[in-house]
Amino acid sequence: MANMCPYGRFTHAVVRGIPETFGKAVGDSRKNGETSVELAKAQRQFGCLTGALRQKVGLQLIEIPPDPELPESWRIEDVAVIQGDTALITRPFKQQRRSEAEAVRKVVSELNLTVVEMGAEEGDSGGATLEGSDVLFTGREFFVGISSHTNHRGAEVLADTFRDFAVSTVPVCGGARLRNICSMGGPNTIIISNSDGAKKTLRMMEQLTDHHYEVLTVPEDSAANCIYIKGPSKHDFLLHRPAEECPDSASAFQKLQDYTLLPTACSEASKLGASLSSLCLLVNRKHTYF
Amino acid sequence: MTTEVGSETEVKEKAEESAAETDQSEKASEEAPEVTAAEGEEKEKDGKEGKGIARYLPTWLKKQKSQTSPTKEELTTRESDSKDAQEEDGPVPEVNGHAEEENEAVKSDQVKEKEAESHSTASADTEPAKEEKVEESAEKSPEETAVTEEGEGAEEEKKEQEGEGEAQGEEGGGEEGHTSIFQSPLRLVRKNKMKQAVCLVTLLDGTDFTCEVEKRAKGQFLFFKVCEHLNLMEKDYFGLAYIDSHEQKCWLDPTKEIKRQIRSNNWQFAFNVKFYPPDPSLLTEDITRYLLCLQLREDVASGRLPCSFVTHALLGSYTLQAEAGDYEPDQPRPLDNVGQLTFAPNQNKEMEEKILELHKSHRGMTPALADIQFLENAKKLSMYGVDLHHAKDSEGVDIMLGVCANGLLVYKDRLRINRFAWPKILKISYKRNNFYIKIRPGETEQFESTVGFKLQNHRSAKRLWKVCVENHSFFRLNAPEPPAKARFLTLGSKFRYSGRTQAQTRVASSLIDRPEPCFERTASKRSSRSLDGAPRISITEATSENGRDPHLDLLSDSKSPNRVHGDNIYVRHSNLMLEDHDKTTDEVLKHQASISQLKRSFMEAPPPSPPQPNQWEKRLTSSPAPTIRIQQQQQVSLEEEIASVLLSRHSGYCSAPPACCTPEPTLDADLTPGSTSTLAATEESAPQLEDVSAAENLISETKEPAKTAEVEIEETVVVQEVSIAPKPGLVSVTSPQEVAVEKEVVVTVETKEAKQESVSSESESEEEAEYHPNVSVSICHTQIPEEEEEEEEEKEEEKGVSVPDGPSLPAEVEEEEIEKKKNVEEEVEAKSNNDPITTQATNGHTLPEESGLAPEEEEEEEEEEEEEELKMNGEASVVEAEPRPLVICCSEPPVVKTEMVTISDTFAAQKTEIATKEVPIVHTETKTITYEAAQLDGNGDGEPGVLMTAQTITSESLCTTTTTHITKTLKGGLSETRIEKRIVITGDCDIDHDQALAQAIKEAKEQHPDMSVTRVVVHKETELAEED
C-alpha cells in the first residue's frame, strides 16, 4: 500500500509541555490530584524524553507550549492519530480535553498532513469517542482498544479514515488503555505486558490479525509502553522505562538485539495513568509511495 | 469434476503448443491469429475426412469412444447428447476431458454425478505426477506409445487445433469438417442446434462476448469458451457470475448445466475474478495480471475495495500509466483525460490532480509493470479479495462476513471484530438461513465451539457456504476434496469445489510455455505509444526473444542459471497463501518442469562404467576435506585393535534370543555380499548423486542472492558407523562413526509443506529407485486426506519393487534379524519435514526420549510400514544411545577416549539373555568431525524462533540406523525446517567405511533432494575391547 511501510520510520515528534497545572485534573478526579506528583520532576522527565528524541534518535521536535488551562494537554498522543500523511483529530472522552486539539490541528496542518476530523457531535459519528492511547498501529493494521475512553463508534471513524488498513477492535481490561499494556517494539514486534488482562488482549489481537508478530512480554504493565523508532541510519531505538521504574522488565529489553536502548523515566506522568508514548505524537513526513 | 482430466490434457496441450509455437516463431510469424487459422484450415482440409477431431482427442478417449460408440449411437439420452455436442464443440482439451467423464457417466446413469466426482478426485491426488508424466511423454520417452505418437505429431496437431479453435470461434461451432468418423455425434448435434442458446458474457474490460452454447451445456463449457476468447490460461482464478432470480450474484457452477442454474433463462454472465491471488506477482502471465487489474480497478472504483485518498490516487496513477502511457507535458488538458476515467467512487478534482502528479513520476513504466505496481499496492489493502456477505450475529446485530484466502472475517461497520483462519475452522455448515462454523479449540479451550450467524435467507446462507467451501479448497487444499470424505464439511449439499486449487493452478501455470500472448489494454488503443514496441515483461522464458525490459531481465536472470545448469532438485511447492514468501515458491515451481526433465533424462542415461567418486566425497575433499581421509586412516588402525562386544549389541540387539551366537562365517559371508551390493548400487547411482548435489549446490548458490523471503530448509544427516566384529569370543572392533550431513537449500516452504520425493524404505532398492515426483503438498497437514497419502505410498511401493534389489539382501535381512542383527545395519528412510508419506513411512520409530516432539502426523499410520516396524522395534534405542554433542570443527579431529559404559548401562536391562558370558566393555575411541558448509551462518543456533514442529523418526533396515530429527522453527515470517539425520552404520572391520559413509550421505541426499547439506559431523567411535 501506498502508506504501508514497516513500522518505525519517523521524522518528527510533536510534544506539548507540562503545564503548572500538571496533575490537577479537572472534573471529578480531585482525588487523583492527591496523588503527589512533582511538577518539577515531571518537567525534568519530559525534558529527558524530548532530549532523547531529538538528540539521540534525531527526530525533529515540535514542542507546543503548555497551556495551564489544559492540565492534561501534555498527553498529546490522545488527541490525534497519525498514519502516513493523514492525521485524524480525535474526540477524547473528556469533554474538557477536546479543546486540546486546536493547537495540535495547527501543527499537523503545518506539517502538510491531511487533517481529518471526527465530525460533528451530532450526525454519523455522534457519540463517538476515540483517544490515541487506545490505538495501536503496527505498520500493517490498527488495533483499537475498546476502553473506558474509546468506543466502537470512535473506532469506526478511525476505520473510515484509514481505509487501507484493517482496523480491529480488541478489549482492554481493567480500565487500562490499550497503549498502557502494549506498544510496538520493532517493525514486527509487539511488546506487551504479562498481566492477565493484557494476555486476553493479546489473544484477541493474535486471533484478529492476518500477520505474524513477534511478541515480547514484560512482567510489568508500565514497561510495556515503549517508543520504538527506526532512526535515519536504520538503527533501532527503543525508549523504555528505566530499571528503577520497572525492575523486573529491564532484562527483557536486553533481548532486543542491536537496539539502542534509551531508558527514559516517566514516573510522574505514569502516576496519572500516562506513559512514555502519551507524551508525543510521531510523524513521518518522508514516506515514499513505492 | 473434470479437474484431473482437464489439467492433464491441458498440459498435453501445452506441450504441443510449445512445439507448435517454436515452429511458428521460426517462421517469424508473430502469431497473428489469422495466420494460424489459415494454416489450421489448410491442415484441416488435408486430413479432415480421415481424422478430424479424433486426432487431437486424447488417445484414451479415442479408445473409449471406439468401444462405446456403437452403444452411444443408439443412446438418445441427454447425457450422450451433450457429450457428443461437447466433443464437437470443444476443441478445448478440458472439455474433452469432461466429455470423457460423461462417457463413464453414460454407463451408469444414476450414479453419474457421484461417479464423475469420485473419479476425478481419486485421481486428483496424483495429478502432479501425472502432469510430469505427460510432460515426459511429450519428450518422447515411451511411456504410452500412443502419447508419444501424439507428441511426434504435436506440431501438426497443434496447428490443427489452433485452426480448429479459430474456425470455431468464427463459425461458432465448425463441426461440419469432421463428418466421416463422427457421424452420429454430428447428427445429434444438428438435432441440438435447435437448442442453442446465446450467452452474453460481460468481460472485465466492459466489452461483451457473445457465444452460442448448447442449452444443455455445463458451466465450464461456457467458461472455457470465454477463456479461449480471452486467450487466458491461468483461468482458475476466474469464474462466471450470473444474477439469479433473486437479484443475487452467484457463481456459475462449472459442473452443472447452465440452464439449471440461471433459472430465468437469462443467459447473461459476467466474467470476474473469483479467487484473488494473494500475491499477484506469482501469476505467470501478464494477461492474467491485466485481467486481475481490470477487476480491481472496478472494485476500487465502485467502492467494493475501499481505500484511502492517497491509495486511490496511487492506483489511479498506475491505471493511467498502464492505459495512457507516459505523461505528456504538452498534452493540452490532461485533467480532461483523467476526468473521463473513474478511479474512485468519490472522485474529485483534488484526487485527479494527485493522480496526475503521481502519473508524472511513472514515466517510462511499461503497461505491464504499471499493472504489477498496481497489484502490489492493491493486494495490501485490507479488503483485497474479501468477499463480503451481510449477516447478523447470534444477537441479531448486523455484521458482515468476509470470505478470503485466509479465512473468514467478521466485520461490524468496517471494524474487524473477529477472524477465523481456515486452519481454525473444523466445519462449515448451513441450515436454513443459519450459517455455522465449528471452531477448533484453542490452546486454552477444551472443546470445540460452534459459531452461528443468521443470513437473510436460505439462499444467501447457501451461497456463503459455497463461497467458503470454494475458497477454502482453492487456497488451502492441495487438491479438491473428495466429496465422499467430507472431512471438512458435512452438512448441506454435496457441493464441493471442483476446479483446480491454487496449488494446482500454480503448478499448471509453471508449465505454461508459450510466448506472452498479445493483448490490448482497453485504453491503450487510444494512445498506444508506450505499448508499441515497449518492452514487455516476460515471465516465461519462451519470451526471451521478445524485447524485454532490461531490469526485468535482471529479475529473470536470477532464475535462468538454475535452469541452464539444471537444478535437479525437487522442490516441493508450497501453496499456502504465502503472501510474503510466495515468490520463491513459484520460482521454484517454475523450475520444476525442467528439473524433472533433467532428472528423467538423467535416469535414463546409462550409468557410466567407472565408479565415480561420490559427489559428497568430492565436496568434502574440495573443502574442509581431510575428514574422510582421516577416517580411513583411523579405520585401519582401529581395525587392528582388539574390540570386544559392540555396545549397540548390548543395548538393542541383545534382547534377541540366545540363538544370537550364530556361526560367524555365515555372518561374514552375508556381510560381504551385502556390502558389495551396496557399493555396486552406489556406483550405479553415483551419477545421479552427482547431479543432485550439483544441483543442490546450484540452488543454494543461485537462490542465495535472491533471498527475498525464502524459507530455508536444513537437513542434517548424521551418519554413525559402528563396526562389529561378530566373533564368537565376542571380541569386536567397533568404529562408530557419525556423519552429519546438513543440507541447506533455500526452498520455498512457507509453513508446512515440502513435498518429498520419497524413496522406498529398503535401502538397496532405494538406491535405484527412480526419483518419483510425487507432489504431495500438504498445506495444512491436519487436513491431508489420508487416502491421498496411501495412494502415493502405494505408487512408491510399486516403484520400489520394480527396482532390482541386491540379490542376497532380503535373505540377509532375515538372517540378520534372527542372528540378532549383528553386523551391518543399513538404514534408509525417506524423511522430510512433515511430508505425510515419509512421516508415515517411519512412524513408530520415534525415540522414546524425543517422542514429545512427535508431530501429529504420527497418528496417520500406515500398514505398509509395519513390517519394517517389526524389525525395528527395540532397535531404535541404538540410535538414541548417541546423544553426543557434535563438537569439533576441524580437520584433525582429536581422539577422545571414552567409556561407553553409560550406554550399555542404559540398556543393561535388555540384555538379559545373552547366551554367552558377560561381555566386557572397554574403551571407546570417539572421534567427532564436523564439517560445516559455509552458508550455515545464521541457521539454527541461538536464533529466536518458534518451534513449530519437531519430530524424530528412526528407522533401520539392513545395516544402518537412521534417526531423523526434524525441527521446524519459525523465525519472523520464515519457517525453517531442519532435518538432522543421525545414521548409525554398524559394521565390522570388513566394511569399507568410506563407502558406507558416502553411501549414507548419498542416500540422505537422495531422500531430500530439495535440501542442502550444511553440516556433516562424522563421529567415529571405536571400542577397544579388552579381552579378559
Interface residues (C-beta under 8 A of the other chain):
Chain A: M1 A2 N3 M4 G84 D85 T86 T114 E141 V144 H152 A155 E156 A159 D160 T161 F162 R163 D164 F165 A166 V167 S168 T169 N188 R203 Q207 L208 T209 D210 H212 E214 K255 Y289 F290
Chain B: P306 C307 S308 F309 V310 T311 A313 L314 L358 S361 Q373 N377 K380 L381 S382 N406 K412 D413 R414 L415 R416 I417 N418 R419 G442 P944 L970 G972 G973
